[in-house]
């Protein structure tokens, strides 16, 4: 191929592997070996082919490569609710890991599915994704169970639903709420409320049950009744507001509240404000997840950092490993939580 013909190729259409081979005077198979890093290729031939690729501006066709591998190089990601800011850091870790291995994420929102009556999982399977990552607690879904028999599934930040041979990457929820409760106890609080997620350890909502377990164990070890100020099902700003208002209007109201997550904690802040209570002077408040909301200066919410970026990155690694070795046994990885103390907690007032 002459220089004029090469220019014509660039102007008229994208160069192909055949154009590279003809320009370099080698076979297509040798070009392919260089692109894939396989086979025996002399240094001189490799240098010539790479130089030709650069001159022609050749870019491998990712779709064609995927077809040759019988893979789409896409991973379906199903979130339980895009409105929760906790997912931002987790998705950053997950996406970075997938992209580093040449995998592209396809994102869907389960909360939208429930409103419009469609199945994200079914739609992703129709796109021939190579695997699924479920982010956040979801109800048991037969579509997910069926998918897990055909392709790798990883649960990130959740232990639900139970789909058999799925890998699980989660924060150590028991340790997290125990640490938060011990922080409040160390400040001198004895009347501590817990805005808890619903569920039992053996069923749907395991995260809520585990966080409740950490809270209860710390209270019991301190010689206190753990069940006096527990409110169940507090996972959103609205539910956190309603539950905190119930607690804070009691004659024996708690002097501190540990929320299931940062969103419920923000609801509790609003409830305290409505009742004319100051944070932390009248009531201390701890969230969970350490989202960007907790770090907003005028909120300054003490929160448990659950390592969401690390959870996402590890979920991506598990998915990549399972693509390479589908027969791996199911694994669980716990990320260690860390308490971030800010301005929403202090010692209780003596009066």
C-alpha positions in Angstrom: 0.0 0.0 0.0 1.4 3.4 -1.0 1.3 6.5 1.2 -1.5 7.9 -1.0 -3.5 4.7 -0.6 -2.9 4.9 3.2 -4.2 8.5 3.2 -7.2 7.4 1.2 -7.9 4.6 3.7 -7.8 7.1 6.6 -10.1 9.5 4.8 -12.6 7.0 3.4 -13.0 4.5 6.3 -11.3 3.3 9.5 -8.2 1.3 8.8 -8.5 -2.5 9.3 -6.1 -5.2 10.4 -5.7 -6.1 6.7 -4.6 -2.6 5.9 -1.9 -2.8 8.7 -0.7 -6.2 7.4 -0.5 -5.0 3.8 1.3 -1.7 4.7 3.8 -3.6 6.9 4.2 -6.4 4.4 3.4 -9.1 6.9 0.5 -11.5 7.5 -2.7 -10.7 9.3 -2.0 -13.4 11.8 1.3 -11.8 12.7 -0.4 -8.4 13.3 -3.0 -10.2 15.4 -0.2 -11.9 17.5 1.3 -8.5 18.2 -2.0 -7.0 19.2 -2.8 -9.9 21.5 0.8 -10.2 22.9 0.9 -13.8 21.9 3.2 -16.0 19.8 6.8 -15.6 18.8 7.4 -12.3 17.0 10.9 -10.8 16.4 11.6 -7.4 17.8 12.1 -6.0 14.4 8.7 -7.2 13.2 6.9 -6.0 16.3 8.5 -2.6 16.0 7.5 -2.4 12.3 3.9 -3.4 13.0 3.5 -1.0 15.9 4.9 1.8 13.8 2.4 1.0 11.0 -0.5 0.9 13.5 0.5 4.3 14.7 0.9 5.7 11.2 -2.5 4.4 10.0 -4.3 5.3 13.2 -5.6 1.7 13.5 -7.8 1.0 16.5 -8.8 -2.6 17.3 -12.5 -3.3 16.9 -13.6 -4.1 20.5 -16.9 -5.7 19.3 -15.1 -8.0 16.9 -12.6 -9.0 19.6 -15.5 -9.7 22.0 -17.2 -11.9 19.4 -14.0 -13.8 18.8 -13.8 -14.4 22.6 -17.5 -15.2 22.8 -17.8 -12.4 25.3 -19.4 -9.0 25.3 -16.9 -7.4 27.7 -19.8 -5.8 29.5 -20.9 -6.1 33.1 -24.4 -5.4 34.3 -24.6 -3.4 37.5 -28.0 -3.3 39.3 -28.4 -0.6 42.0 -31.3 -0.8 44.5 -31.8 3.0 44.4 -29.8 5.6 42.5 -31.0 8.3 45.0 -28.7 7.0 47.8 -25.4 9.0 47.7 -23.6 6.0 49.3 -23.4 4.4 45.8 -21.2 7.1 44.4 -17.9 6.0 46.0 -18.7 2.3 45.6 -19.4 2.8 41.9 -16.1 4.7 41.5 -14.2 1.7 42.9 -16.1 -0.8 40.9 -16.0 1.0 37.6 -12.2 1.7 37.9 -11.5 -1.9 38.5 -13.7 -3.1 35.6 -12.3 -0.5 33.2 -8.7 -1.5 34.1 -9.5 -5.0 32.7 -11.2 -3.8 29.6 -14.8 -4.3 30.9 -17.6 -1.8 30.4 -20.3 -1.4 33.1 -24.0 -1.1 32.1 -25.9 0.6 34.9 -29.6 0.1 35.9 -31.7 1.2 38.8 -33.9 -1.4 40.6 -36.1 1.3 42.2 -37.1 2.5 38.7 -37.9 -1.1 37.7 -40.3 -1.4 40.6 -42.1 1.8 39.5 -42.5 1.0 35.8 -42.8 -2.8 36.1 -39.7 -4.0 34.2 -36.8 -6.2 35.1 -33.3 -4.7 34.9 -31.8 -8.2 35.2 -33.8 -9.6 32.3 -32.9 -6.5 30.2 -29.2 -6.9 31.0 -29.2 -10.6 30.2 -30.7 -9.7 26.8 -27.6 -7.5 26.3 -25.4 -10.6 26.8 -23.5 -9.2 29.7 -20.7 -11.4 31.0 -21.6 -10.9 34.7 -23.7 -9.1 37.2 -22.9 -7.0 40.2 -25.9 -6.3 42.6 -25.3 -3.1 44.7 -27.4 -2.6 47.8 -30.0 -4.8 49.4 -32.7 -6.2 47.1 -35.6 -8.5 47.5 -35.3 -12.1 46.3 -35.6 -12.2 42.5 -36.0 -15.4 40.4 -34.4 -13.6 37.5 -31.2 -13.1 39.6 -31.3 -16.7 40.7 -31.6 -17.9 37.1 -28.8 -15.5 36.1 -26.5 -16.9 38.8 -26.7 -20.3 37.2 -25.4 -19.0 33.9 -22.9 -16.2 34.7 -20.9 -14.8 37.6 -22.8 -12.7 40.2 -21.3 -10.6 42.9 -23.1 -8.8 45.7 -21.6 -5.5 46.7 -22.5 -3.8 50.0 -25.3 -6.3 50.6 -25.9 -9.9 51.6 -29.3 -10.1 49.9 -30.6 -11.7 47.8 -29.4 -15.3 48.5 -28.4 -16.6 45.0 -26.2 -19.5 45.9 -22.7 -19.3 44.4 -22.4 -15.5 44.4 -19.4 -13.7 45.9 -20.2 -11.1 48.6 -18.2 -8.0 49.4 -19.5 -6.0 52.4 -18.6 -3.8 55.3 -18.2 -5.4 58.7 -21.6 -4.0 59.9 -21.5 -5.5 63.4 -18.1 -3.9 64.1 -19.3 -0.6 62.5 -22.3 0.0 64.7 -20.5 -1.4 67.8 -17.8 1.2 67.2 -20.4 4.0 66.8 -22.3 3.0 70.0 -19.0 2.7 72.0 -18.2 6.3 70.8 -21.5 7.6 72.2 -21.1 5.6 75.4 -17.6 7.0 75.9 -19.0 10.5 75.7 -21.3 9.6 78.6 -24.6 8.9 76.8 -26.8 6.1 78.3 -30.1 6.8 76.6 -29.1 6.0 73.0 -31.6 5.4 70.2 -31.1 3.3 67.1 -32.9 4.0 63.8 -32.5 0.5 62.5 -32.9 -1.2 59.1 -35.6 -3.9 59.0 -34.9 -7.6 58.6 -33.5 -10.6 60.4 -30.0 -12.1 60.0 -31.4 -15.2 58.5 -33.6 -13.5 55.9 -34.1 -10.4 53.8 -32.5 -7.3 55.2 -29.4 -9.0 56.8 -27.5 -5.7 56.8 -30.1 -4.0 59.1 -30.1 -7.0 61.4 -26.3 -7.1 61.6 -26.0 -3.4 62.4 -28.7 -3.8 65.1 -26.6 -6.6 66.5 -23.5 -4.4 66.8 -25.6 -1.7 68.6 -27.2 -4.2 71.0 -24.0 -5.9 71.9 -22.3 -2.7 72.9 -25.3 -1.6 74.9 -25.5 -4.9 76.7 -21.8 -4.9 77.5 -22.3 -1.4 79.1 -25.0 -2.9 81.3 -27.8 -1.0 79.4 -31.1 -2.2 78.0 -30.6 -2.1 74.2 -34.2 -2.3 73.1 -35.7 0.8 74.8 -35.1 3.2 71.9 -35.0 1.0 68.8 -37.1 2.0 65.7 -37.2 -0.4 62.8 -37.3 0.2 59.1 -35.4 3.5 59.1 -33.4 3.5 55.8 -34.5 6.8 54.1 -34.6 10.4 55.0 -38.4 10.3 55.4 -38.4 7.2 57.6 -35.5 8.6 59.7 -37.5 11.8 60.2 -40.6 10.0 61.4 -38.8 7.6 63.7 -36.6 10.2 65.2 -39.6 12.5 65.9 -41.3 9.6 67.7 -38.2 9.1 69.9 -37.5 12.8 70.5 -41.1 13.6 71.6 -40.9 11.0 74.4 -40.7 12.2 78.0 -37.6 10.1 78.4 -36.2 11.0 75.0 -32.7 9.7 74.1 -29.7 12.0 74.3 -28.1 10.4 71.3 -29.2 8.6 68.2 -27.4 6.1 65.9 -28.9 6.0 62.5 -28.9 3.1 60.0 -27.3 5.3 57.3 -26.5 8.9 56.6 -29.9 9.5 54.8 -31.8 8.4 57.9 -29.5 10.6 60.1 -30.3 13.6 57.9 -34.0 12.9 58.6 -33.3 12.8 62.3 -31.5 16.2 62.0 -34.6 17.6 60.5 -36.8 16.1 63.2 -34.6 17.6 65.9 -34.7 21.0 64.2 -38.5 20.9 64.0 -38.7 20.2 67.7 -36.2 23.1 68.6 -33.5 20.7 69.7 -29.9 21.5 68.9 -27.2 19.1 67.6 -25.1 18.1 69.5 -26.1 20.1 72.6 -29.5 18.5 73.0 -29.0 15.3 71.0 -25.9 13.7 69.5 -26.3 12.0 66.1 -24.2 9.4 64.3 -24.8 8.3 60.7 -23.5 5.3 58.7 -21.8 5.2 55.3 -19.8 8.5 55.6 -21.2 9.8 52.3 -20.4 13.2 50.9 -23.5 14.5 52.8 -21.8 13.7 56.1 -18.8 15.8 55.1 -20.8 18.9 54.3 -19.4 21.5 56.7 -22.6 22.9 58.1 -24.0 19.4 58.7 -20.6 17.9 60.0 -22.2 14.5 60.7 -20.2 11.9 62.7 -20.5 8.8 60.6 -19.1 5.3 60.1 -16.9 5.1 57.0 -17.8 1.7 55.5 -15.0 1.7 52.9 -17.4 2.0 49.9 -14.7 2.6 47.3 -12.8 -0.5 48.6 -16.1 -2.5 48.6 -16.6 -1.6 44.9 -13.0 -2.3 43.9 -13.0 -5.7 45.6 -16.4 -6.6 44.0 -14.8 -5.8 40.6 -11.8 -8.0 41.4 -14.1 -10.9 42.4 -16.1 -10.6 39.2 -12.9 -10.6 37.1 -11.5 -13.6 38.9 -14.8 -15.5 38.5 -14.9 -14.7 34.8 -11.5 -16.4 34.5 -12.4 -19.3 36.8 -16.2 -19.8 37.0 -15.8 -22.9 39.3 -14.4 -20.9 42.2 -16.3 -21.5 45.5 -18.5 -18.6 46.8 -16.4 -16.1 48.8 -17.1 -13.3 51.3 -14.9 -10.3 51.9 -15.4 -8.0 54.9 -14.1 -4.4 54.7 -13.1 -2.9 58.1 -15.2 0.2 59.0 -13.8 3.4 60.5 -15.4 6.0 62.7 -15.2 9.6 61.5 -15.9 11.9 64.4 -17.3 15.4 63.4 -19.4 18.0 65.1 -22.7 16.1 65.6 -21.6 14.3 68.7 -20.7 15.6 72.2 -21.2 14.7 75.8 -24.8 15.0 77.0 -25.9 18.0 78.9 -25.9 17.6 82.7 -29.4 19.1 83.2 
